Amino acid sequence: MKTCQIRGGRRVGLWPLALVQLGLFISPALAADAPPPADPPVWARRYKEGEKFVYRMKATNRGRQGTLSYEAQANGVVKKDAQGKFYEEFAWSNLVVNKAPMALAPASASFRQVLALPPDVKMAIPDLSRVQPILIGPITDLMTFYADMVVAAGAGGKAKAGDHFYFKHGAPSSWADGVRVVTGEDSVDFEVTVKEIDRANQTATILVRHVPPEKPRIKLAAEWMRAPVADSPNNWVEVTKTANGKFVAAVGKETFDVQIKASLVDGRILSAREDNPVDVLERECADAALTQASSPVRYQIRRQIEIYGQRGD
């Protein structure tokens, strides 16, 4: 079955596969572990119940299997839970895949994504089994932007242009299902840089880089997987079982550069873009230990995502 690169190096099919794993996404867990700022950042979110806004997303995914592009719209509204805490609820619409409109299935149209920027509100991975596979990319990409803003809050209320801090995370994230995807992990730390505080236009620009740790904590089954594919230790691995009983093993370097522009007035994300390359070395193996391996093939996966926000009706 044809597959397309939807989430980093993770192979998510354009048509249904046994692909929906709760380990597809790392950022909510790391955001929960991020050290709280001494005081709220200058771009702290200030909610108003009933506020509506829209994010328009465009993405391109290039990999060995070809190129996939999509567009989608997230329609948000601010709500308050029983404990009085604010959150943002999103409904998805206007899905376009490779320039062709794609109808949302009833379950996808009724799906609601809950996100929040205050660090005391913990985001959770939604039940992605309810939505059609092509919508998983937009949902998790929007969640990445929000989670990175929670990490960036570590800059605190005195943040100024040029400020920088490093957040050691390193804990592996898994998207393996134990059936088709035998192993699927990545491991990242975070570099946060305040690029600009624009008082005239009341905006802040923050760069959050997901980078390989000094010692990534991914599981590498074979010795050949340890040699760096690029210029740093390998922090990404995926092993899949094929229909003929063989294994396709891939290892490499994954990074994310996420740049976000936020409002100093209310802390809302105004726009954001993500560049997510994965440098890959791949081999077909005849055994589960991955020692009987074919000659390596090298390629790059590259995902680029942009969102633009505007006030809703």
C-alpha positions in Angstrom: 0.0 0.0 0.0 1.3 3.4 -0.9 2.4 5.5 2.1 3.2 9.2 2.6 5.3 11.0 5.2 2.8 12.7 7.5 4.6 13.0 10.8 8.3 13.5 10.7 9.8 10.2 9.7 6.7 8.2 10.7 5.1 6.5 7.8 1.4 7.3 7.9 -0.7 6.0 5.0 -2.9 8.2 2.9 -5.3 5.3 3.1 -6.2 3.4 6.3 -3.5 1.4 7.9 -3.0 0.1 11.5 -1.3 3.5 12.1 -3.0 5.3 15.0 -0.7 5.0 18.0 -0.8 7.2 21.1 3.0 7.5 20.7 2.7 9.4 17.5 3.4 12.7 19.2 6.0 13.7 21.7 5.4 17.3 22.6 2.6 17.2 25.2 4.6 15.0 27.4 7.7 17.1 27.2 5.7 20.3 27.7 4.3 18.8 30.9 7.9 18.2 32.0 9.2 21.6 31.0 10.4 23.7 34.0 7.8 26.4 34.9 8.9 30.0 34.3 9.7 32.2 37.4 7.0 34.5 36.1 4.6 34.4 33.1 6.3 35.2 29.8 5.7 38.6 28.1 3.5 36.7 25.6 1.4 34.9 28.3 -2.0 33.9 27.0 -4.9 35.9 28.3 -8.2 34.3 27.5 -11.7 35.8 26.9 -14.5 33.3 27.0 -16.3 33.0 23.7 -13.4 34.4 21.6 -13.3 32.9 18.1 -10.4 32.6 15.7 -9.2 30.6 12.7 -5.9 28.9 11.8 -5.2 28.1 8.1 -2.5 25.4 7.7 -0.4 24.5 4.7 2.0 21.6 4.7 4.4 19.8 2.3 5.8 16.4 3.0 8.7 15.2 0.8 10.2 11.7 1.2 11.4 8.6 -0.7 7.8 7.8 -1.6 7.2 11.2 -3.2 5.5 14.4 -2.2 2.3 15.0 -0.4 0.8 18.5 0.3 -2.3 19.4 2.3 -4.2 22.4 3.5 -6.7 22.5 6.4 -8.6 25.0 8.5 -8.9 24.9 12.3 -11.8 26.9 13.7 -11.3 27.7 17.4 -13.4 29.0 20.2 -12.3 29.8 23.8 -14.3 27.9 26.5 -14.1 27.4 30.3 -14.2 24.0 32.1 -15.9 23.1 35.3 -12.9 24.2 37.3 -12.9 27.6 35.7 -9.8 27.0 33.5 -9.8 28.3 30.0 -9.1 26.1 26.9 -9.3 26.3 23.2 -11.6 23.9 21.2 -11.0 23.4 17.5 -13.1 21.9 14.7 -11.4 21.0 11.4 -12.7 21.8 7.9 -11.7 22.7 4.4 -9.3 19.8 3.9 -7.4 19.9 0.6 -4.9 17.1 -0.3 -2.6 17.5 -3.3 -4.7 20.4 -4.4 -7.9 18.3 -4.4 -10.7 19.0 -1.9 -11.3 16.0 0.4 -14.5 15.5 2.2 -14.3 14.9 6.0 -15.9 11.8 7.2 -18.7 12.4 9.8 -16.4 11.4 12.7 -13.7 13.7 11.5 -16.2 16.6 11.0 -17.5 16.1 14.6 -14.1 15.7 16.1 -13.0 18.5 18.6 -9.4 19.1 19.5 -8.7 20.7 22.9 -5.6 22.8 23.4 -4.4 25.3 25.9 -1.4 27.6 26.5 -1.4 28.2 30.3 1.3 25.8 31.8 -1.1 24.6 34.5 -3.5 23.2 31.9 -2.1 19.8 30.7 -2.7 18.9 27.1 -3.5 15.3 26.2 -3.2 13.4 23.0 -6.7 13.0 21.5 -8.2 9.8 20.3 -6.8 9.8 16.8 -8.6 6.6 15.9 -11.7 8.6 15.4 -10.4 10.7 12.5 -9.4 9.7 9.0 -5.6 9.2 8.6 -4.9 12.3 6.5 -6.2 14.5 9.3 -3.7 13.2 11.8 -0.9 15.4 10.4 -2.8 18.7 10.8 -4.0 17.8 14.3 -0.6 16.8 15.6 1.2 19.7 13.9 -1.1 22.3 15.5 -0.5 20.5 18.9 3.3 20.8 18.3 3.0 24.6 18.0 1.0 24.9 21.2 3.3 22.5 23.1 6.4 24.4 22.0 4.9 27.6 23.3 4.5 26.0 26.7 8.2 25.0 26.6 9.1 28.6 25.5 7.4 30.0 28.5 10.6 29.1 30.4 12.0 32.3 29.1 9.9 34.1 31.8 8.4 37.6 32.0 11.7 39.4 31.5 12.4 37.9 28.1 14.2 40.1 25.6 15.5 39.6 22.1 18.6 37.4 22.1 17.6 35.4 25.3 18.3 31.7 25.0 17.9 28.6 27.1 18.5 24.9 26.6 15.9 22.3 27.9 17.3 18.8 28.3 14.5 16.3 27.6 15.9 13.3 25.7 13.2 10.9 26.8 12.3 8.7 23.8 8.9 9.0 22.1 7.4 5.8 20.5 5.0 5.4 17.7 5.5 1.6 17.4 2.4 -0.7 17.3 4.3 -3.9 17.8 2.8 -5.4 14.7 3.7 -3.5 11.5 6.0 -0.9 13.2 8.3 -3.0 15.4 10.3 0.0 16.6 9.6 3.7 16.2 11.4 6.2 18.4 13.0 9.6 18.5 14.8 11.6 21.2 15.2 15.4 21.3 16.3 18.3 23.5 15.2 21.9 23.1 16.9 25.1 22.3 14.7 28.2 22.8 15.7 31.6 21.5 13.8 34.8 21.7 14.2 36.3 18.2 12.4 39.6 18.6 10.2 41.5 21.0 8.4 44.1 18.8 6.7 46.6 21.2 5.5 48.8 18.3 3.5 46.0 16.7 2.9 44.1 20.0 4.4 40.8 18.9 7.1 38.3 20.0 8.9 35.9 17.8 10.3 32.8 19.3 12.4 30.0 17.8 12.1 26.5 19.4 14.6 24.0 18.0 14.2 20.3 18.6 17.7 18.9 18.5 19.5 15.6 19.0 20.6 15.1 22.7 24.3 14.5 23.4 23.3 10.9 24.1 19.9 10.0 22.5 17.9 7.3 24.3 16.5 5.4 21.3 16.8 1.6 21.0 19.2 0.5 18.3 19.1 -3.2 17.7 22.1 -3.6 15.4 25.7 -2.2 15.6 25.5 -0.8 12.0 22.7 1.6 13.3 25.1 3.4 15.7 27.3 5.1 13.1 26.0 8.7 12.7 24.0 9.2 9.5 24.6 13.0 9.7 26.7 15.3 11.9 25.4 14.2 15.3 24.4 11.0 17.1 21.3 9.3 15.5 18.2 10.3 17.4 15.5 8.7 15.1 14.8 5.0 14.3 12.0 3.0 12.7 11.8 -0.7 12.0 8.8 -2.0 10.0 7.9 -5.6 9.2 7.0 -6.3 5.6 4.4 -8.6 4.1 7.1 -11.2 3.1 8.4 -11.4 6.7 11.4 -9.2 6.2 12.2 -6.0 8.0 12.9 -2.4 6.7 15.2 -0.7 9.2 15.9 3.0 9.1 18.0 5.2 11.4 19.0 8.9 11.2 19.0 12.4 12.5 15.7 14.3 13.1 15.4 18.0 13.9 12.6 20.5 14.1 13.0 24.3 13.7 9.7 25.9 14.9 9.3 29.7 14.7 6.3 31.2 16.3 5.0 34.8 16.3 2.7 35.5 19.3 0.7 38.5 20.3 1.9 40.6 23.3 -1.7 41.7 23.8 -3.3 38.4 24.5 -0.6 35.7 23.9 -2.5 34.2 20.9 -0.4 32.5 18.3 -0.5 34.7 15.2 1.5 32.6 12.8 4.0 29.8 12.9 6.1 27.7 10.7 8.0 24.4 11.1 10.8 22.8 9.2 11.3 19.1 10.0 14.1 17.3 8.1 15.1 13.7 8.8 18.4 12.4 7.3 17.8 8.7 6.9 19.9 5.5 6.2 17.7 2.5 5.4 18.4 -1.2 4.9 16.2 -4.2 4.2 17.0 -7.0 6.6 16.2 -10.7 6.5 16.2 -11.2 10.3 14.6 -9.5 13.3 18.1 -8.8 14.8 18.8 -6.7 11.7 22.2 -8.2 11.1 21.5 -9.7 7.6 21.1 -6.4 5.9 21.2 -5.2 2.3 23.3 -2.3 1.1 22.2 1.0 2.6 20.0 3.6 0.9 20.3 7.2 2.0 17.5 9.8 1.6 15.9 12.8 3.4 12.4 13.2 4.6 11.4 16.9 4.9 8.2 18.3 6.3 7.4 22.0 6.2 4.2 23.4 7.8 2.9 26.9 8.1 -0.2 28.3 10.0 -1.7 31.8 9.8 -4.3 33.0 12.3 -7.1 35.4 12.1 -10.1 36.5 14.2 -13.2 34.5 13.8 -16.8 35.7 13.4 
